[in-house]
Structure formats: structure tokens, C-alpha cells
């Protein structure tokens, strides 16, 4: 016989209202446990997508002999130091290769208050290089690109906002990639740079950099004149019809005994970065299983506490003819109501954690994460949480319906 759902829901709502304190504790634990697991899984996916997009239009990076991942991180994400120097002639050599559409030089080694000063060519901002890319760097109104022969700066949006830069401002860089306020004066260059352009936000590491001409960085005072024409890396984009040229160039550059390394394809090296943290995926799986177990335990405890205080009420209902399916449905409904409220809280917790972590990643790397929307989080987690709550209700329902009616009819002493 089908249980009377309105009666079951009425009993469930009454139980939750009578024991609001334990119900709210259970909902809070459900939200925290499930929301944390949801956020971890969502952030893993969002981070992989965002860092893959952070490579921009570039297919490869040429650097000194060393780790390809270090070359990618130092040149595209500005998170590491370059492993060494690349002769400036390599830019011309790569530019003349029939398979190469763009070869963009980079020179690292200086900063201003912790924000990297990177030398490059105006070609980095060429519209044809960024054709088809969603995060192309564009100048804000009133600004212009730097003159390759002058000490001028085009500032990324994040660096400009943090430093409070405006067009026409002047700044003096400090030698090295690391900044320490107490020793900055000892490492400051004498040369002064002028801000001539500000970039629109791109949501990529470009936003964290102060861009300036290659030769302006190479000839700063205090740099070794012997390396005044060397580069830190060369960013490479191949022609669409290049075919296997990237593979052939990588074979040539990366051959034993060489002095240079071609990190190709860059997307594979970024993916390898995340593969290094495959153990984190397993931990997330364990965390999700733990969250499910904790959620089930919360529901069981909340229902058992509620039923323990309502044993006489249940016994009276059973004595006057309430059917077991109705009472069982009431217990199931109470568990599902806890699950619905917990799922809503879990989405709020997951969304908050996503925003917090995305904010920190944006500050530290310039990579803008696209958080998973609340609707997708709810679709991902609600079903699993409601199923967990329904299964957790089986034990309290079984014990409540099997308890002897006569023992609980008498009023408490």
C-alpha cells in the first residue's frame, strides 16, 4: 500500500521543528563535509582548464638546457627563474624557419616591488599572434606600446592595480626576481622607466608583468656586459600547416650534448604538472568517501536522537493504527529534508571555497579560474547526498518500527 505522503511529510516536518538544534547541527555538518569535497573536485577541474588556457597562442618555448617544465613555468607563468641564457641569434634563426609563424623573445631578471619586469618585443602584442585567442592583450584607451629603443613600460592589469600605476608614471626597477624592501635600495638600478601603456585584464599571467623592450632590460646597469645580447627564452608559435615540424625541432634542440631545450608541446608539459599531483586526486576521492560516511553518520545520529525523544509519540501512532509504510516514509522524508538543506548549504560552502582559492590563485599566478556554477555543483552533489541520506535513514527506521509498542506507551516517570 502506498504511504500517505502528506502525513509522512507532516510528521517529518514536526520532528525537525521539535528537535531544531540537532537538525541544524546535522545540516551544518552535511554542508561542511559535502561542500569541502565538492569544492576540491571542482577546483581540480577548473585549475587544469585555466592553466591550460594560460599558455596562450604558443606551441613551444625555447630555453637554456634544463627542465622543460621549468622553462614553461618561468616564461609563460612567471613562477620560476629561467634555467639559463639563450643567444639572441636564436630569435632570428627561429623566425626564419619555414614552420614558425612567430618567435617572441623574453628577458627576465628584474622586478619592481616584487612585480616582474620582462623584456620582450612589440610582436608579443601583435593581433595576428593572438588571432582566435579569448585572452588577447589589449591596451586601455590613451596608452600605446613601448618604443623598442626606449625605457618604457606597458603594465599588465594586475601589476598596474597593485602598484597604482598610471600613464606617465616613472619607476626604477630592482635587480633580481625576488624583492625585499629592506635591501631594495642596495639592488636598485639607476635607470628610470616610464609607463606608456596599461593592458586590459586577460585573466592570464600576462596581467602580472611589467612589459618593456628587450634591449632596455639587457643593458641595465649592473648586468654582465658579456651577456648583454642574451635572452631568457623564446616563445614560439608554429604555422597551422607546420605538421610534424615541432617534433623535428624538439628532436634537434633536445639532442644529447646540446645547450638548449625546446619545451614542446607546452600543453603537454602543463598537463604533466597536474599529473605530478595525481596522488591529490586519490586523496580527493578518499575525502569524498569520508564526507559521504560523515554525512550518513550525521543523519543517523540526528534521526536516532529525534526518534529517541519521540518513542512514545510513535508508539501511540502505531497503537491507534498508523501503518508502518507511513511511519517509514516519515523517517525517510525527515532524512531527505536534512539532505536537501545540507545540499543547499554544501553548494554555498563549495562556492565560497572556490571563490577564496580562485582569488589566491589569481593573486599568486595571474591565472583566472572559472568556478563551477552553483547549478552544476548542485547537480553534481545533491543526488549523491540525497541517496546517502536515504540509505542512512534505513537503520533508524528499522529500529523504530521494530521496537515494542507496549514498552513506550507508558508516560515517562
C-alpha positions as CSV (number, residue, x, y, z in Angstrom):
1,X,0.0,0.0,0.0
2,X,1.3,3.5,-0.9
3,X,2.1,5.6,2.2
4,X,0.2,8.8,2.6
5,X,2.9,11.3,1.7
6,X,1.2,14.4,3.3
7,X,1.0,12.6,6.6
8,X,4.6,11.5,6.3
9,X,5.8,15.0,5.4
10,X,3.8,16.4,8.3
11,X,5.5,14.0,10.7
12,X,8.9,14.7,9.3
13,X,8.5,18.5,9.5
14,X,7.2,18.2,13.0
15,X,10.2,16.1,14.0
16,X,12.7,18.6,12.5
17,X,10.9,21.5,14.2
18,X,10.8,19.8,17.6
19,X,14.5,19.0,17.5
20,X,15.8,22.0,15.7
21,X,19.1,22.2,17.5
22,X,20.2,18.6,16.5
23,X,18.7,19.1,13.0
24,X,20.7,22.3,12.4
25,X,23.9,20.7,13.6
26,X,23.3,17.8,11.2
27,X,22.7,20.2,8.3
28,X,25.8,22.2,9.2
29,X,28.0,19.1,9.2
30,X,26.4,17.9,6.0
31,X,27.1,21.2,4.3
32,X,30.7,21.4,5.6
33,X,31.7,17.8,4.8
34,X,30.0,17.7,1.4
35,X,30.8,21.3,0.4
36,X,34.5,20.7,1.1
37,X,34.6,17.6,-1.1
38,X,32.6,19.3,-3.9
39,X,35.0,22.3,-3.8
40,X,38.1,20.2,-4.0
41,X,36.8,18.2,-7.0
42,X,35.6,21.4,-8.8
43,X,38.8,23.3,-8.2
44,X,40.9,20.5,-9.6
45,X,39.0,20.6,-12.9
46,X,38.8,24.4,-13.0
47,X,42.6,24.7,-12.3
48,X,43.5,22.2,-15.1
49,X,41.4,24.1,-17.6
50,X,42.7,27.6,-16.5
51,X,46.4,26.7,-16.5
52,X,46.0,25.0,-19.9
53,X,44.4,28.2,-21.3
54,X,47.3,30.2,-19.7
55,X,49.7,29.1,-22.4
56,X,48.1,31.5,-24.8
57,X,48.8,31.0,-28.5
58,X,52.3,29.5,-28.0
59,X,53.1,26.0,-29.0
60,X,56.7,25.8,-27.7
61,X,59.3,27.6,-25.6
62,X,63.0,27.6,-26.3
63,X,65.2,28.0,-23.3
64,X,68.6,27.0,-21.9
65,X,69.3,23.4,-21.4
66,X,67.2,22.3,-18.4
67,X,63.8,21.1,-17.3
68,X,61.1,21.8,-20.0
69,X,58.6,22.4,-17.2
70,X,60.8,25.0,-15.5
71,X,61.2,26.7,-18.9
72,X,57.4,26.8,-19.3
73,X,56.7,28.0,-15.8
74,X,59.4,30.7,-15.9
75,X,58.4,32.1,-19.4
76,X,54.6,31.6,-19.6
77,X,53.6,31.7,-15.9
78,X,56.4,33.8,-14.5
79,X,56.7,31.4,-11.5
80,X,60.3,30.3,-11.8
81,X,63.7,31.5,-12.7
82,X,64.9,30.7,-16.2
83,X,67.5,27.8,-16.2
84,X,70.0,29.8,-18.2
85,X,70.5,32.1,-21.2
86,X,69.7,31.7,-24.9
87,X,71.7,33.5,-27.6
88,X,69.8,36.4,-29.2
89,X,70.5,35.0,-32.6
90,X,68.1,32.1,-31.9
91,X,65.2,34.5,-32.4
92,X,66.3,35.2,-36.0
93,X,67.0,31.6,-36.5
94,X,63.6,30.5,-35.4
95,X,61.9,33.4,-37.2
96,X,63.5,32.2,-40.5
97,X,62.3,28.7,-40.0
98,X,59.5,27.8,-42.5
99,X,57.3,26.2,-39.8
100,X,57.5,29.1,-37.4
101,X,54.9,31.9,-37.5
102,X,56.1,33.9,-34.5
103,X,59.2,33.9,-32.3
104,X,58.9,36.2,-29.4
105,X,62.0,36.9,-27.2
106,X,61.8,37.2,-23.4
107,X,64.4,38.6,-20.9
108,X,63.9,38.1,-17.2
109,X,65.9,39.1,-14.2
110,X,64.5,42.3,-12.7
111,X,61.4,43.4,-10.7
112,X,59.7,46.5,-9.3
113,X,58.4,45.9,-5.8
114,X,58.1,42.2,-6.5
115,X,56.4,42.5,-9.9
116,X,58.5,41.1,-12.7
117,X,60.0,43.4,-15.3
118,X,60.2,41.3,-18.5
119,X,61.8,42.4,-21.7
120,X,60.1,41.4,-25.0
121,X,59.3,42.7,-28.4
122,X,56.2,44.5,-29.7
123,X,55.4,41.3,-31.5
124,X,54.1,39.8,-28.3
125,X,51.1,42.2,-28.6
126,X,50.5,41.6,-32.4
127,X,46.8,41.0,-33.1
128,X,47.7,38.3,-35.7
129,X,49.6,36.3,-33.0
130,X,46.5,36.2,-30.8
131,X,44.0,35.6,-33.5
132,X,41.4,33.2,-32.2
133,X,42.5,33.5,-28.6
134,X,40.0,34.6,-26.0
135,X,42.5,36.4,-23.8
136,X,44.4,38.6,-26.2
137,X,46.2,41.5,-24.6
138,X,44.7,44.9,-25.5
139,X,45.7,48.4,-24.5
140,X,43.4,50.6,-22.5
141,X,42.4,53.8,-24.1
142,X,45.1,56.5,-24.1
143,X,48.0,54.1,-23.9
144,X,50.5,52.9,-26.5
145,X,53.0,50.1,-27.0
146,X,56.5,50.8,-25.8
147,X,59.2,52.1,-28.2
148,X,61.8,49.3,-28.6
149,X,64.5,51.9,-28.4
150,X,63.3,53.5,-25.1
151,X,63.0,52.6,-21.5
152,X,59.2,52.4,-21.4
153,X,56.7,50.0,-19.8
154,X,53.4,48.5,-20.7
155,X,51.9,47.3,-17.5
156,X,49.7,44.2,-17.0
157,X,46.4,45.0,-15.3
158,X,47.1,43.2,-12.1
159,X,50.6,44.7,-11.7
160,X,49.3,48.2,-12.5
161,X,46.4,47.9,-10.0
162,X,48.7,46.7,-7.2
163,X,51.3,49.3,-7.9
164,X,48.8,52.1,-8.5
165,X,50.3,52.8,-11.9
166,X,49.0,55.4,-14.3
167,X,50.1,56.6,-17.7
168,X,53.2,58.8,-17.4
169,X,54.3,57.3,-14.1
170,X,58.0,56.7,-13.6
171,X,59.6,53.7,-11.8
172,X,63.0,52.3,-11.1
173,X,63.5,48.5,-11.2
174,X,65.4,46.4,-8.8
175,X,67.8,43.7,-9.8
176,X,66.7,40.1,-9.4
177,X,63.3,38.3,-9.4
178,X,62.8,38.4,-5.6
179,X,62.0,41.6,-3.8
180,X,62.9,42.5,-0.2
181,X,62.0,46.0,0.9
182,X,64.9,46.2,3.4
183,X,67.6,45.6,0.7
184,X,65.8,47.1,-2.3
185,X,67.9,50.2,-2.3
186,X,71.1,48.2,-2.5
187,X,69.9,46.4,-5.7
188,X,68.0,49.3,-7.4
189,X,69.0,50.2,-10.9
190,X,69.7,53.8,-11.8
191,X,67.7,53.8,-14.9
192,X,64.1,55.1,-14.8
193,X,61.2,53.7,-16.9
194,X,58.1,55.5,-18.0
195,X,54.7,53.8,-18.1
196,X,53.2,54.4,-21.6
197,X,50.5,51.7,-21.7
198,X,48.1,49.8,-19.5
199,X,46.6,46.5,-20.5
200,X,43.1,45.3,-20.1
201,X,42.6,42.3,-17.8
202,X,43.1,39.0,-19.6
203,X,42.8,36.5,-16.7
204,X,46.3,35.1,-17.6
205,X,49.8,35.6,-16.2
206,X,50.3,38.5,-18.7
207,X,48.4,40.6,-16.1
208,X,51.2,40.2,-13.5
209,X,54.1,41.5,-15.7
210,X,55.6,44.9,-16.4
211,X,56.5,44.6,-20.1
212,X,59.4,46.6,-21.5
213,X,61.7,46.4,-24.6
214,X,64.3,43.6,-24.7
215,X,67.3,45.9,-25.1
216,X,66.1,48.1,-22.2
217,X,66.5,45.1,-19.8
218,X,69.6,43.7,-21.4
219,X,71.5,47.0,-21.0
220,X,70.5,47.9,-17.5
221,X,73.4,48.9,-15.3
222,X,74.8,46.1,-13.2
223,X,74.1,43.4,-15.8
224,X,77.1,41.4,-17.1
225,X,78.1,43.1,-20.5
226,X,79.2,39.7,-21.7
227,X,75.5,38.6,-21.8
228,X,74.1,41.9,-23.0
229,X,72.6,40.2,-26.1
230,X,71.3,37.0,-24.5
231,X,67.7,36.1,-23.8
232,X,65.9,34.1,-21.1
233,X,63.6,32.3,-23.5
234,X,61.9,32.5,-26.9
235,X,58.1,31.9,-27.2
236,X,57.2,30.0,-30.4
237,X,54.0,29.7,-32.4
238,X,54.1,27.3,-35.4
239,X,52.1,27.8,-38.6
240,X,48.9,25.7,-38.8
241,X,50.3,23.8,-41.7
242,X,53.6,23.0,-39.9
243,X,52.7,19.4,-39.3
244,X,55.5,17.5,-37.5
245,X,57.9,20.4,-37.6
246,X,57.6,20.9,-33.8
247,X,58.6,17.3,-33.2
248,X,61.6,17.6,-35.5
249,X,62.7,20.9,-33.9
250,X,62.4,19.4,-30.5
251,X,64.4,16.4,-31.6
252,X,67.2,18.7,-32.8
253,X,67.3,21.1,-29.9
254,X,66.9,18.4,-27.2
255,X,69.5,16.0,-28.7
256,X,72.3,14.9,-26.2
257,X,75.1,17.4,-25.9
258,X,73.0,20.4,-26.9
259,X,72.9,23.7,-24.9
260,X,69.2,24.5,-25.5
261,X,65.9,22.8,-24.7
262,X,62.7,23.2,-26.7
263,X,59.7,22.7,-24.4
264,X,57.2,21.3,-26.9
265,X,54.3,21.0,-26.8
266,X,53.7,23.4,-23.9
267,X,50.2,22.0,-23.3
268,X,51.7,18.5,-22.6
269,X,54.1,20.0,-20.1
270,X,51.3,21.8,-18.3
271,X,49.4,18.6,-18.2
272,X,52.4,16.9,-16.8
273,X,52.4,19.4,-13.9
274,X,49.0,18.2,-12.9
275,X,49.9,14.6,-13.4
276,X,52.5,15.1,-10.7
277,X,49.6,15.7,-8.4
278,X,47.7,12.6,-9.4
279,X,48.0,11.5,-5.8
280,X,45.9,14.5,-4.9
281,X,43.1,13.1,-7.0
282,X,43.2,9.9,-4.9
283,X,43.2,11.9,-1.7
284,X,40.2,13.8,-3.0
285,X,38.4,10.5,-3.7
286,X,39.2,9.4,-0.1
287,X,38.0,12.8,1.2
288,X,34.7,12.4,-0.8
289,X,34.2,8.9,0.6
290,X,34.9,10.2,4.1
291,X,32.5,13.1,3.5
292,X,29.8,10.6,2.5
293,X,30.4,8.5,5.5
294,X,30.4,11.5,7.8
295,X,27.2,12.7,6.2
296,X,25.5,9.4,6.7
297,X,26.6,9.3,10.3
298,X,25.3,12.8,10.9
299,X,21.9,11.8,9.5
300,X,21.8,8.6,11.6
301,X,22.7,10.4,14.8
302,X,20.1,13.2,14.1
303,X,17.3,10.7,13.3
304,X,18.2,8.5,16.3
305,X,18.2,11.4,18.6
306,X,14.9,12.6,17.2
307,X,13.3,9.2,17.4
308,X,14.6,8.5,20.9
309,X,12.7,11.5,22.2
310,X,9.6,10.7,20.3
311,X,9.3,7.0,21.1
312,X,6.0,7.4,23.0
313,X,4.6,9.6,20.1
314,X,5.5,6.8,17.7
315,X,4.1,4.1,19.9
316,X,0.8,6.0,20.2
317,X,0.5,6.4,16.5
318,X,1.2,2.8,15.9
319,X,-1.3,1.8,18.6
320,X,-4.1,3.8,17.0
321,X,-3.5,2.3,13.6
322,X,-0.8,4.3,11.9
323,X,0.6,2.0,9.2
324,X,4.3,1.1,9.0
325,X,4.8,2.4,5.5
326,X,3.5,5.9,6.6
327,X,5.9,5.9,9.6
328,X,8.8,4.6,7.5
329,X,8.1,7.3,4.8
330,X,8.1,9.9,7.6
331,X,11.6,8.9,8.7
332,X,12.8,8.8,5.1
333,X,11.2,12.2,4.5
334,X,13.0,13.6,7.5
335,X,16.3,12.3,6.3
336,X,15.7,13.7,2.8
337,X,14.7,17.1,4.2
338,X,18.0,17.1,6.1
339,X,19.7,16.2,2.8
340,X,18.0,19.0,0.8
341,X,19.0,21.6,3.4
342,X,22.5,20.1,3.6
343,X,22.9,20.1,-0.2
344,X,21.9,23.8,-0.3
345,X,24.5,24.5,2.4
346,X,27.1,22.4,0.6
347,X,26.7,24.4,-2.6
348,X,27.2,27.6,-0.6
349,X,30.3,26.2,1.1
350,X,31.7,24.9,-2.2
351,X,31.1,28.3,-3.9
352,X,32.7,30.2,-1.1
353,X,35.8,27.9,-1.0
354,X,36.1,28.2,-4.8
355,X,36.0,31.9,-4.7
356,X,38.6,32.0,-1.9
357,X,41.0,29.7,-3.7
358,X,40.4,31.3,-7.1
359,X,41.2,34.7,-5.6
360,X,44.5,33.4,-4.1
361,X,45.5,31.7,-7.4
362,X,44.7,34.9,-9.3
363,X,46.9,36.9,-6.9
364,X,49.8,34.5,-7.0
365,X,49.8,33.3,-10.6
366,X,47.6,35.7,-12.6
367,X,45.6,32.7,-13.8
368,X,41.9,33.3,-13.6
369,X,39.8,30.3,-12.6
370,X,36.3,29.9,-13.9
371,X,34.5,28.5,-10.9
372,X,31.9,25.7,-11.5
373,X,28.5,27.4,-11.3
374,X,26.3,26.6,-8.3
375,X,23.7,24.9,-10.5
376,X,26.4,22.4,-11.7
377,X,27.7,21.9,-8.1
378,X,24.1,21.2,-7.0
379,X,23.6,18.7,-9.9
380,X,26.8,17.0,-9.0
381,X,26.4,16.8,-5.3
382,X,22.7,16.8,-4.5
383,X,21.9,13.4,-5.9
384,X,24.8,11.7,-4.1
385,X,23.9,13.5,-0.8
386,X,20.2,12.6,-1.0
387,X,21.0,9.0,-1.7
388,X,23.4,8.9,1.2
389,X,20.7,10.4,3.5
390,X,18.1,7.9,2.2
391,X,20.4,5.0,3.0
392,X,21.3,6.5,6.3
393,X,17.6,6.5,7.2
394,X,17.2,2.8,6.8
395,X,18.7,1.8,10.2
396,X,16.8,4.4,12.3
397,X,13.6,3.4,10.5
398,X,14.2,-0.3,11.0
399,X,14.9,0.1,14.8
400,X,11.9,2.4,15.3
401,X,9.4,0.1,13.6
402,X,10.7,-3.0,15.3
403,X,10.7,-1.6,18.9
404,X,7.8,-3.0,21.1
405,X,4.8,-0.7,21.2
406,X,3.8,-1.6,24.7
407,X,7.2,-0.6,26.2
408,X,6.8,3.0,25.1
409,X,3.1,3.7,25.7
410,X,3.5,4.5,29.3
411,X,4.3,8.2,30.1
412,X,7.8,8.8,31.3
413,X,8.2,8.8,35.1
